[in-house]
Amino acid sequence: MANQHSQSFFGQNTGIIINSSAKEEQFIYIRCIKKKSNGIWEKPSSKEGRVIKCSLDEIIMFLEVLKKNILKWQCFHTYKQTETSISFSWEDEKAKTLWINIANYSKMLRFAEAEILRLLLTHILKEKIAIHEISKLGNDVTNKSLANYVGVNSNKIPAQFFSRSDYMKEFVNIRKNGRITTYKLTKKGKEAVSLLIYFKKYYKNLIV
């Protein structure tokens, strides 16, 4: 279970980059760039292109379209006082291409690319509820239990959690007692997870 995720989808003239900078954060970024008339791609480092910060409920609606539970979803998104139109859509139930339109950026994903995006977003959501799911069973959340839940070697867990320990402490109390490390959600962590659980129950067929 990586702490960060990045996936890009590039065509001849338009590219979309998905970024999740940390599994405990309750959002992802979608960056859109396109090729300029001189043949050079827009550079996010030069504040070119468009970036949106997507909330968990928006991610869930993206997934509803990606799974074809609905064929189209659109909204007006506000980030840093900039309003952006967003739409995810299939032409019909048998369509093999997905259209993503963000402001004046339009990107078509082939079926395989759409499936990669679906798997990535599903994985990101799963990561964000691991501690809660273990806690509600009444068990201590340790490196071993986290590793068993997410299916990785327990030796990888400390590096993933402590790589952003300054930020992580807002959501999780991390206690070390000899060789045993335990994790417990803070009040802020419980509030964040409660939102995740609400959407998970509301869209109970979403996360597989």
Secondary structure, DSSP 8 states (H G I E B T S, - for coil): --S-EEEEEE-SSEEEEEEE--TTSSEEEEEEEEB-TTS-B--GGGT-SEEEEEEHHHHHHHHHHHTTSSSEEEEEEEETTEEEEEEEEESSTT--EEEEEETTEEEEEEHHHHHHHHHHHHHHHHHTTHHHHHHTTT--EEHHHHHHHHTS-GGGHHHHHHTTHHHHTTTEEEEEETTEEEEEE-HHHHHHHHHHHHHHHHTTTT--
